Amino acid sequence: MSIYQIDHSINYTYSQPVTFAPHQLRLRPRSNLHQSVTAFALSISPTPQQIVESIDLDGNDSIVIWFDNYPTTNLQIHTQSTVSTNLTDPFNYLLEPWAAHLPIDYPRSMSQQLQPYLIGYLAGSIDPIAAEVAGEIWNTVEGNTLSFLSKLNQRIYHTCKYSLRQTGAALPPGIVWKNRSGSCRDLTVLFIEVCRAVGLAGRFVSGYEAGAESDDRHLHAWAEIYLPGAGWRGYDPTHGLVVADGHMAIASSPLPVQTTPVEGKLRTLGMVATEMSYRLSIEKT
């Protein structure tokens, strides 16, 4: 078991005074079999008029905040979390025998539940470039499910260059593979799309990753693949890792946009320039 102290600050600065529509925050790490949150504190400036906590459609902790109508040029969000992670052996599971080789023939009831995790990133269609990559790896590993996942994870890690991109939606999987470059969310979407091309259900995860000691921390993203008999299992193509106790998940969803840490709109007339900065520290205790 590992225990982490996480301190995360996000600051938005606006070029002119603005007021806010309600904002949704996905910043509280999740609690389940693999990790638990033992402490969580949230502070916001300006002080919200109301804060409501709920569980969203994907089972993630969601915090919705309402503000008064006093204009401001700054929004600051600060969270402090203590997270205990328990997944010391990510290979400790028994895969269902019928899921050991691709394609997996899910039972009808399971297939219905997994449909949102099987469709393509853009317009529901699997990217043809991702499908081509899937076919090549599938042939190399002779359809072995776990070998396919391992090979894909390493292929993206060794082939694609990581590039930091703080804002914007994840790029289409085919573009990422053509460029051989992407942010962690881009590489994750590519990994998921290739898996979906061979019928493996996948979801997008946002969270924190301890990694090597560094003062330059960023919110991270990785994939979870549903393996019958093992459940959701994490793969991090940015680092070529199988997810274990160094990853702390916040939110997961079939679509990356549903894991956005801060989501909301401004109530203002005219164009407003926005600058976003953040500070993140992760300490193992």
C-alpha positions, 0 to 999 in steps of 0.5 A: 500500500502507498499513501500520497498527499496531493496538493492541486491549485488551478488559477484562471485569470480573465482580461475583463471582469466576468460572472460565472454560470454553474461550474462542474468540478471533477477533482476528488479522487475516486474510492474503490477496491484499488484506492481510497480517499482518506481526506479531501479539502476544497477551497474556491475563490471567489466563494461560491454561493452554493456547492452540491456534491453528487455522483455523475452518470459514470459513477464519478464524484462530481461537485457543482458550484454556483456563484453570485453575480458579482464580477471578478477577474480571477477564479482559484480552485484548490484541492488537497487530497490524501489517497491510499493506493492498494494495487501492488500487483496489477497482474493478480487476476484470473482472465476468463478462458473465453476472453484469452484470445481475440476477438472476445465474444461477450455474452449478450448481457455484457455486450449491451452494458459495454456498448458505450465503451466499444464505439469509435472516438469520432461519430461512433466509427472506428478510425481506419488507421487505428484499425490497421494498427490493431490488425498488425499487432493482432497478427503479430501476437496471434490474437492473444489478448494480454499480449496484444495489450502489452504490445500495443502499450509498448508500441505507442510508448516507443513510437510516439513522442510525448508532448505537453498540451495543457488545453483542448480536446483529445486529437483524433487517433489517426492524426496522433498515429500519423504524427507519432506525437501527442499529449497523454490524453491523445496517446490514451485515446489512440490506445483505446481506439486500437483496443476497440477496433478488436472488440476490447471495451475501453474507457478514458481515465483522468488522474494523478501519476506519481512517477519519478520525483519532479517539481513539474507535475501535470494532471495525467490520463490513461486507459482502462480496458475491461477484461472478463474475469479481471474487470477494469485494468489500467494501461498507461501508453505515455509511460509504457506501464501497466497501472498499479499503485503509482496511479491515482484515478479521479474520473473515468468515462467512455469519452474524455470530455466527461472527465474534464476537471473543471467545466463551466461557462462565463456570463459576459458580453464580448470577447474575454481572454483567459489564462490558466495556470496550475500547480501540482505536488504529489508526495509519497508518505 
